[in-house]
Amino acid sequence: MLAVVVGAGGGIGGACARTLAQQYDAVLCVDRDLAAARRTAAEIDRAVALAADAGEVGFGRLVGDAAAAIGPVGCAVYAVAYEEHAPAVDLSRESLLRSLLIGPVGAFEFFRGLTPAPGASYIAIGSLHETQPFANCLGYNAAHGALGQVVRTLAHEWADRGIRVNAVVPGWIATPGEEDLYGAEQLAAAGRLLPLGRHGRPEEVAAAVGFLASEAAGYISGSFLTVDGALSSSLAQLRGV
Ligand SMILES: NC(=O)c1ccc[n+]([C@@H]2O[C@H](COP(=O)([O-])OP(=O)(O)OC[C@H]3O[C@@H](n4cnc5c(N)ncnc54)[C@H](O)[C@@H]3O)[C@@H](O)[C@H]2O)c1
């Protein structure tokens, strides 16, 4: 059976691909950055890299056809988002639409385009900002809010197809994407202020994905599994970050 990971060239997606490689016969590593997808695929036996941009028309069909050529999908993970930091008054329509396109729309088209194996597990990487807004990040917040409703709706609608749909909700995870946004020094300093004194690791998010993909999670659908080192329990203390 096949696992498909969108964003497999990134921090969390890459870790998910490596974790799922231990549970599935093959992994399709999808990313708009083909070189990054290939780097992840090269670390895994029986992995295939595919270039596809979640913001492009035809994304769901492109990935679905590539997956179907390999086999039925036992697990699918969507681990991409578009995040622009700007005050809401300055946010362009294009930026907001891009967040929505690469977030909930891309995830929905991805999941809908797949040919599921019996008992398939579909997992979106969500965000605490689904419910706890992050100032100067309106597009990202709105996209994750809508992604949460995609997960709940598909969990309900596709239950009779035997597909489980869940989200893993990371706290603050040290990934290449976060390092690009904040710089290594600022990121490390912020990590020391988090409840556990450090950021989460991509592998710690991937472990939750591996669990949701497993038979042990066979009755879990429509759930949001938080992996945040108590960050959501302590947000009020983090005003200085
Ligand atoms: N890192 C965190 O602290 C954190 C916290 C909460 C949620 N998340 C979520 O986890 C997911 C992955 O985050 P990350 O930190 O691993 O990011 P990352 O930047 O390390 O990796 C993202 C990957 O997605 C690819 N990508 C970006 N846009 C794409 C597109 N349009 N089509 C196809 N591929 C695309 C990039 O090339 C990259 O390889 C995102 O959805 C993010 O919202 C991350």
The ligand as a Gaussian input file, in Angstrom:
#p B3LYP/6-31G(d) Opt

LIG

0 1
 N        6.684000      24.552000      11.613000
 C        5.727000      24.891000      12.462000
 O        5.958000      25.452000      13.546000
 C        4.293000      24.597000      12.120000
 C        3.336000      24.795000      13.118000
 C        2.005000      24.536000      12.848000
 C        1.650000      24.084000      11.592000
 N        2.591000      23.909000      10.635000
 C        2.129000      23.456000       9.324000
 O        2.912000      22.385000       8.866000
 C        2.995000      22.421000       7.448000
 C        4.441000      22.278000       7.005000
 O        5.214000      23.265000       7.650000
 P        6.816000      23.186000       7.719000
 O        7.201000      24.059000       8.860000
 O        7.282000      21.776000       7.642000
 O        7.181000      23.950000       6.373000
 P        8.484000      23.868000       5.428000
 O        8.587000      25.213000       4.828000
 O        9.659000      23.304000       6.152000
 O        8.035000      22.829000       4.308000
 C        6.989000      23.082000       3.460000
 C        7.237000      22.325000       2.170000
 O        6.082000      22.531000       1.347000
 C        6.492000      22.877000       0.037000
 N        5.469000      23.735000      -0.534000
 C        5.185000      25.012000      -0.212000
 N        4.190000      25.476000      -0.971000
 C        3.834000      24.460000      -1.780000
 C        2.865000      24.334000      -2.804000
 N        2.100000      25.369000      -3.153000
 N        2.732000      23.138000      -3.422000
 C        3.530000      22.085000      -3.111000
 N        4.496000      22.170000      -2.168000
 C        4.638000      23.341000      -1.505000
 C        7.824000      23.598000       0.198000
 O        8.600000      23.536000      -0.989000
 C        8.440000      22.836000       1.380000
 O        9.217000      21.754000       0.928000
 C        2.303000      23.718000       7.003000
 O        0.997000      23.415000       6.626000
 C        2.269000      24.544000       8.277000
 O        1.155000      25.425000       8.317000
 C        3.909000      24.157000      10.854000

